[in-house]
Amino acid sequence: MNATLLLDERTKNMVEQYVPTGDLLSDLVDFFNIFSDSTRLKLLSALAISEMCVTDLSRVLDLNQTTVSHQLRYLKDLGAVKQERQGKIIFYSLKNEALNDVLLKGVEFLGF
């Protein structure tokens, strides 16, 4: 069966131009994967309020320190958080406030 394309040429061209492919698609998948884990969502939400160290994040979110460290390393590797050493303590914060905007848009989308 020969399928006929029902889209007009303009729409077809727009889809081909704007649907992500290649490196952009891969980077978008990595970016949205940041939000696919409940622990990471908690960490990002907390860091949107204030910079914190692993100990404080662990205590305030009631999470194991190893889990917090592992997820922070993942978020740092993806460029979502940054760290700043103050003496012996490392403080983490959001690298870009746009991450908080994405979180808030998600909450808005869900109607909360």
JOTAGI-V878039 format. One record per run of one state. SS is the DSSP state (hx for helix, st for strand, lp for the rest). FROM is the first residue (numbers start at 0). LEN is the number of residues. Records with the same first field share a line. If there is no record, write none. Layout:
SS = FROM-LEN  FROM-LEN
This chain:
lp = 0-8  18-3  33-4  49-2  61-3  77-3  86-2  94-3  110-2
hx = 8-10  21-12  37-12  53-8  64-13  97-13
st = 51-2  80-6  88-6
